[in-house]
Amino acid sequence: MKYRNSWLAALAAASLLLSGCAAAGAAAPGAAAASETHAAGHAGEQHDTGTEGPPEAAQMVCGKETQDNISSSLALSAAPHSVSSWADKLFTCTYHLAEGSFVISVKESADPAAARQYFEALQSEAGDAAPIQGLANLGFPAYETPRGSVVFLKDNMTLSVDATDLPGAVGPSNVTPAAFAYQIATTILACWTEHP
C-alpha cells in the first residue's frame, strides 16, 4: 500500500493517544443542538434541529477527547475551534485549523444493513477509494482516498474523517492528510469500542 509507512506511524501515534479515551457521556453537551466551540472553550450559538439528538458515540467526534487528540497530534497550544451540526441522522464536526478545515462526521443508520448501504454509496461516490486492509482496518469495513479521506463502518454507524482541505504535510511529524485522518479515526473507533 502506498501509504504503508504513514499508516504505521499514525497507528503508533494513535496508540499513544488512546490512553486518554473518556466516556462517551462526557463527549459533547447539547445533544440535539448545533453548537460552536472556540479554542478558549466558550460555547457559541446552539440551534435545536430536532427532537432526537445524535447518539453519544457520534458526539465524541466533537468532544474534548477528540479535540485533545487533534491538539496533541498537531502540537497545538489550544483546542481547535469547531462547529457541529446534526441533521438527517448525520452529526458533523468541522475543526477550523490554521491549515484548513478538518471534518469528522458520523452517520447513524437504522440498522447495520442500512449503514452498509450508506458506506458503500460513499465509497462509490469517492471514485478513487481504496479498501483499508489487514490489521489497519481494525476488523471493520474501511476505505481511504489518496487526497485524505478515511471512512470506517461499525455496526449502524459510519465514521468519515476528511482531511482533504489540509496541506500535503500535516503536523510536526509531516504526515499525509490521509495518515492524519486515519490516526484520528482510529482513536475515535477505539473509544467507541471502549465505551459502546
BALOBA-1460 file (C-alpha; in Angstrom, 3 decimals):
// residues 196
<rec num="1" residu="m" x="0.000" y="0.000" z="0.000"/>
<rec num="2" residu="k" x="1.305" y="3.405" z="-0.981"/>
<rec num="3" residu="y" x="0.782" y="4.960" z="2.453"/>
<rec num="4" residu="r" x="2.039" y="1.975" z="4.479"/>
<rec num="5" residu="n" x="4.785" y="3.848" z="6.369"/>
<rec num="6" residu="s" x="2.445" y="6.741" z="7.090"/>
<rec num="7" residu="w" x="-0.191" y="4.299" z="8.378"/>
<rec num="8" residu="l" x="2.308" y="2.616" z="10.656"/>
<rec num="9" residu="a" x="3.423" y="5.978" z="12.071"/>
<rec num="10" residu="a" x="-0.199" y="7.056" z="12.506"/>
<rec num="11" residu="l" x="-1.097" y="3.753" z="14.166"/>
<rec num="12" residu="a" x="1.784" y="4.143" z="16.609"/>
<rec num="13" residu="a" x="0.757" y="7.719" z="17.397"/>
<rec num="14" residu="a" x="-2.881" y="6.665" z="17.776"/>
<rec num="15" residu="s" x="-1.957" y="4.076" z="20.367"/>
<rec num="16" residu="l" x="-0.301" y="6.804" z="22.427"/>
<rec num="17" residu="l" x="-3.425" y="8.955" z="22.226"/>
<rec num="18" residu="l" x="-5.759" y="6.166" z="23.344"/>
<rec num="19" residu="s" x="-4.710" y="6.362" z="26.967"/>
<rec num="20" residu="g" x="-6.981" y="9.385" z="27.453"/>
<rec num="21" residu="c" x="-10.153" y="7.901" z="25.990"/>
<rec num="22" residu="a" x="-13.058" y="9.289" z="28.051"/>
<rec num="23" residu="a" x="-16.577" y="8.017" z="28.474"/>
<rec num="24" residu="a" x="-18.957" y="8.846" z="25.665"/>
<rec num="25" residu="g" x="-21.336" y="10.577" z="28.055"/>
<rec num="26" residu="a" x="-18.870" y="13.396" z="28.630"/>
<rec num="27" residu="a" x="-18.282" y="13.969" z="24.926"/>
<rec num="28" residu="a" x="-20.400" y="16.939" z="23.934"/>
<rec num="29" residu="p" x="-23.206" y="18.790" z="25.684"/>
<rec num="30" residu="g" x="-26.386" y="19.797" z="23.890"/>
<rec num="31" residu="a" x="-27.172" y="16.576" z="22.038"/>
<rec num="32" residu="a" x="-29.987" y="17.968" z="19.910"/>
<rec num="33" residu="a" x="-28.207" y="21.156" z="19.012"/>
<rec num="34" residu="a" x="-25.745" y="22.565" z="16.590"/>
<rec num="35" residu="s" x="-23.050" y="24.285" z="18.551"/>
<rec num="36" residu="e" x="-19.855" y="26.218" z="18.188"/>
<rec num="37" residu="t" x="-16.844" y="25.674" z="20.407"/>
<rec num="38" residu="h" x="-13.993" y="28.148" z="20.484"/>
<rec num="39" residu="a" x="-10.399" y="27.373" z="21.399"/>
<rec num="40" residu="a" x="-10.878" y="29.130" z="24.725"/>
<rec num="41" residu="g" x="-13.806" y="26.821" z="25.448"/>
<rec num="42" residu="h" x="-16.659" y="29.328" z="25.109"/>
<rec num="43" residu="a" x="-19.942" y="27.965" z="23.821"/>
<rec num="44" residu="g" x="-21.422" y="29.702" z="20.795"/>
<rec num="45" residu="e" x="-24.868" y="29.623" z="19.267"/>
<rec num="46" residu="q" x="-26.929" y="26.483" z="19.569"/>
<rec num="47" residu="h" x="-29.875" y="25.670" z="17.336"/>
<rec num="48" residu="d" x="-32.339" y="22.883" z="18.045"/>
<rec num="49" residu="t" x="-32.522" y="20.774" z="14.879"/>
<rec num="50" residu="g" x="-34.969" y="18.128" z="16.035"/>
<rec num="51" residu="t" x="-36.378" y="16.314" z="18.991"/>
<rec num="52" residu="e" x="-33.907" y="13.418" z="18.937"/>
<rec num="53" residu="g" x="-30.231" y="14.273" z="19.071"/>
<rec num="54" residu="p" x="-27.167" y="12.351" z="17.959"/>
<rec num="55" residu="p" x="-26.044" y="9.282" z="19.870"/>
<rec num="56" residu="e" x="-23.302" y="9.802" z="22.457"/>
<rec num="57" residu="a" x="-20.788" y="7.897" z="20.320"/>
<rec num="58" residu="a" x="-21.346" y="10.340" z="17.455"/>
<rec num="59" residu="q" x="-20.914" y="13.327" z="19.762"/>
<rec num="60" residu="m" x="-17.445" y="12.080" z="20.678"/>
<rec num="61" residu="v" x="-16.094" y="13.394" z="17.358"/>
<rec num="62" residu="c" x="-16.569" y="16.941" z="18.640"/>
<rec num="63" residu="g" x="-15.837" y="16.175" z="22.286"/>
<rec num="64" residu="k" x="-12.899" y="17.024" z="24.479"/>
<rec num="65" residu="e" x="-11.006" y="13.788" z="23.825"/>
<rec num="66" residu="t" x="-11.054" y="14.286" z="20.057"/>
<rec num="67" residu="q" x="-10.123" y="17.949" z="20.479"/>
<rec num="68" residu="d" x="-7.236" y="16.893" z="22.728"/>
<rec num="69" residu="n" x="-6.119" y="14.216" z="20.243"/>
<rec num="70" residu="i" x="-6.113" y="16.720" z="17.389"/>
<rec num="71" residu="s" x="-4.277" y="19.280" z="19.530"/>
<rec num="72" residu="s" x="-1.682" y="16.708" z="20.579"/>
<rec num="73" residu="s" x="-1.168" y="15.383" z="17.044"/>
<rec num="74" residu="l" x="-0.696" y="18.860" z="15.617"/>
<rec num="75" residu="a" x="1.180" y="20.267" z="18.653"/>
<rec num="76" residu="l" x="-1.450" y="22.997" z="19.102"/>
<rec num="77" residu="s" x="-1.293" y="25.162" z="22.212"/>
<rec num="78" residu="a" x="-5.109" y="25.307" z="22.487"/>
<rec num="79" residu="a" x="-8.079" y="23.219" z="21.408"/>
<rec num="80" residu="p" x="-9.058" y="23.940" z="17.807"/>
<rec num="81" residu="h" x="-12.182" y="25.959" z="17.048"/>
<rec num="82" residu="s" x="-15.025" y="23.675" z="15.995"/>
<rec num="83" residu="v" x="-18.610" y="23.888" z="14.801"/>
<rec num="84" residu="s" x="-21.022" y="20.956" z="14.954"/>
<rec num="85" residu="s" x="-24.373" y="20.163" z="13.372"/>
<rec num="86" residu="w" x="-26.986" y="17.401" z="13.486"/>
<rec num="87" residu="a" x="-29.279" y="16.870" z="10.505"/>
<rec num="88" residu="d" x="-30.764" y="13.790" z="8.832"/>
<rec num="89" residu="k" x="-29.079" y="11.499" z="11.388"/>
<rec num="90" residu="l" x="-25.671" y="12.936" z="10.400"/>
<rec num="91" residu="f" x="-23.551" y="14.527" z="13.129"/>
<rec num="92" residu="t" x="-20.783" y="16.689" z="11.668"/>
<rec num="93" residu="c" x="-17.944" y="18.416" z="13.457"/>
<rec num="94" residu="t" x="-15.802" y="20.854" z="11.490"/>
<rec num="95" residu="y" x="-12.497" y="21.853" z="13.024"/>
<rec num="96" residu="h" x="-11.157" y="25.158" z="11.723"/>
<rec num="97" residu="l" x="-7.403" y="24.692" z="11.744"/>
<rec num="98" residu="a" x="-4.859" y="27.255" z="10.570"/>
<rec num="99" residu="e" x="-4.049" y="24.978" z="7.606"/>
<rec num="100" residu="g" x="-7.686" y="24.402" z="6.592"/>
<rec num="101" residu="s" x="-10.874" y="22.637" z="7.616"/>
<rec num="102" residu="f" x="-10.816" y="19.138" z="9.121"/>
<rec num="103" residu="v" x="-14.239" y="17.478" z="9.080"/>
<rec num="104" residu="i" x="-15.381" y="14.458" z="11.078"/>
<rec num="105" residu="s" x="-18.885" y="13.096" z="10.644"/>
<rec num="106" residu="v" x="-20.910" y="10.180" z="11.906"/>
<rec num="107" residu="k" x="-23.982" y="8.880" z="10.097"/>
<rec num="108" residu="e" x="-26.390" y="6.947" z="12.281"/>
<rec num="109" residu="s" x="-28.348" y="4.424" z="10.219"/>
<rec num="110" residu="a" x="-31.430" y="2.464" z="11.246"/>
<rec num="111" residu="d" x="-29.519" y="-0.840" z="11.308"/>
<rec num="112" residu="p" x="-26.213" y="-2.377" z="10.161"/>
<rec num="113" residu="a" x="-27.608" y="-3.243" z="6.697"/>
<rec num="114" residu="a" x="-28.664" y="0.363" z="6.071"/>
<rec num="115" residu="a" x="-25.288" y="1.528" z="7.372"/>
<rec num="116" residu="r" x="-23.543" y="-0.799" z="4.907"/>
<rec num="117" residu="q" x="-25.587" y="0.673" z="2.042"/>
<rec num="118" residu="y" x="-24.646" y="4.213" z="3.134"/>
<rec num="119" residu="f" x="-20.959" y="3.226" z="3.465"/>
<rec num="120" residu="e" x="-20.919" y="1.617" z="0.021"/>
<rec num="121" residu="a" x="-22.625" y="4.639" z="-1.549"/>
<rec num="122" residu="l" x="-19.971" y="6.944" z="-0.056"/>
<rec num="123" residu="q" x="-17.233" y="4.623" z="-1.306"/>
<rec num="124" residu="s" x="-18.718" y="4.593" z="-4.800"/>
<rec num="125" residu="e" x="-19.046" y="8.412" z="-4.842"/>
<rec num="126" residu="a" x="-15.388" y="8.783" z="-3.833"/>
<rec num="127" residu="g" x="-14.280" y="7.115" z="-7.055"/>
<rec num="128" residu="d" x="-10.629" y="6.781" z="-6.032"/>
<rec num="129" residu="a" x="-11.330" y="4.938" z="-2.782"/>
<rec num="130" residu="a" x="-9.120" y="2.002" z="-1.846"/>
<rec num="131" residu="p" x="-10.047" y="-0.524" z="0.848"/>
<rec num="132" residu="i" x="-8.015" y="-0.396" z="4.054"/>
<rec num="133" residu="q" x="-6.941" y="-3.991" z="4.518"/>
<rec num="134" residu="g" x="-5.302" y="-6.227" z="7.079"/>
<rec num="135" residu="l" x="-4.729" y="-5.070" z="10.628"/>
<rec num="136" residu="a" x="-5.013" y="-1.435" z="9.569"/>
<rec num="137" residu="n" x="-8.806" y="-1.737" z="9.184"/>
<rec num="138" residu="l" x="-9.170" y="-2.898" z="12.803"/>
<rec num="139" residu="g" x="-11.599" y="-5.572" z="11.636"/>
<rec num="140" residu="f" x="-14.104" y="-3.084" z="10.197"/>
<rec num="141" residu="p" x="-15.043" y="-2.288" z="6.612"/>
<rec num="142" residu="a" x="-12.951" y="0.774" z="5.760"/>
<rec num="143" residu="y" x="-11.549" y="2.735" z="2.841"/>
<rec num="144" residu="e" x="-9.276" y="5.683" z="2.163"/>
<rec num="145" residu="t" x="-8.736" y="8.170" z="-0.620"/>
<rec num="146" residu="p" x="-5.330" y="9.467" z="-1.695"/>
<rec num="147" residu="r" x="-6.438" y="13.060" z="-1.008"/>
<rec num="148" residu="g" x="-7.090" y="12.434" z="2.688"/>
<rec num="149" residu="s" x="-10.473" y="10.888" z="3.484"/>
<rec num="150" residu="v" x="-10.851" y="7.810" z="5.675"/>
<rec num="151" residu="v" x="-14.189" y="6.079" z="6.286"/>
<rec num="152" residu="f" x="-14.963" y="3.223" z="8.700"/>
<rec num="153" residu="l" x="-18.189" y="1.285" z="9.233"/>
<rec num="154" residu="k" x="-19.006" y="-0.010" z="12.712"/>
<rec num="155" residu="d" x="-22.405" y="-1.533" z="13.434"/>
<rec num="156" residu="n" x="-25.004" y="1.073" z="12.388"/>
<rec num="157" residu="m" x="-22.533" y="3.999" z="12.396"/>
<rec num="158" residu="t" x="-20.396" y="5.297" z="9.539"/>
<rec num="159" residu="l" x="-17.402" y="7.383" z="10.632"/>
<rec num="160" residu="s" x="-15.976" y="9.709" z="7.986"/>
<rec num="161" residu="v" x="-12.809" y="11.716" z="8.616"/>
<rec num="162" residu="d" x="-11.971" y="14.252" z="5.901"/>
<rec num="163" residu="a" x="-8.556" y="15.929" z="5.859"/>
<rec num="164" residu="t" x="-8.654" y="16.821" z="2.142"/>
<rec num="165" residu="d" x="-8.514" y="20.557" z="2.886"/>
<rec num="166" residu="l" x="-5.195" y="20.204" z="4.738"/>
<rec num="167" residu="p" x="-1.765" y="20.622" z="3.092"/>
<rec num="168" residu="g" x="0.348" y="17.671" z="1.893"/>
<rec num="169" residu="a" x="2.330" y="17.508" z="5.152"/>
<rec num="170" residu="v" x="0.372" y="17.757" z="8.407"/>
<rec num="171" residu="g" x="1.655" y="18.485" z="11.913"/>
<rec num="172" residu="p" x="5.168" y="18.344" z="13.336"/>
<rec num="173" residu="s" x="5.614" y="14.781" z="12.009"/>
<rec num="174" residu="n" x="4.691" y="15.914" z="8.471"/>
<rec num="175" residu="v" x="2.270" y="13.025" z="7.866"/>
<rec num="176" residu="t" x="-0.022" y="12.936" z="4.865"/>
<rec num="177" residu="p" x="-3.609" y="14.157" z="5.263"/>
<rec num="178" residu="a" x="-4.754" y="10.526" z="4.825"/>
<rec num="179" residu="a" x="-2.439" y="9.354" z="7.625"/>
<rec num="180" residu="f" x="-3.667" y="12.147" z="9.913"/>
<rec num="181" residu="a" x="-7.304" y="11.282" z="9.125"/>
<rec num="182" residu="y" x="-6.568" y="7.615" z="9.833"/>
<rec num="183" residu="q" x="-4.874" y="8.465" z="13.131"/>
<rec num="184" residu="i" x="-7.858" y="10.457" z="14.392"/>
<rec num="185" residu="a" x="-10.375" y="7.900" z="13.062"/>
<rec num="186" residu="t" x="-8.679" y="5.018" z="14.863"/>
<rec num="187" residu="t" x="-8.616" y="6.872" z="18.168"/>
<rec num="188" residu="i" x="-12.344" y="7.550" z="17.835"/>
<rec num="189" residu="l" x="-13.029" y="3.898" z="16.958"/>
<rec num="190" residu="a" x="-11.030" y="2.777" z="19.975"/>
<rec num="191" residu="c" x="-13.165" y="4.996" z="22.189"/>
<rec num="192" residu="w" x="-16.311" y="3.558" z="20.598"/>
<rec num="193" residu="t" x="-15.041" y="0.065" z="21.393"/>
<rec num="194" residu="e" x="-14.073" y="1.006" z="24.942"/>
<rec num="195" residu="h" x="-17.343" y="2.883" z="25.608"/>
<rec num="196" residu="p" x="-20.017" y="1.389" z="23.299"/>
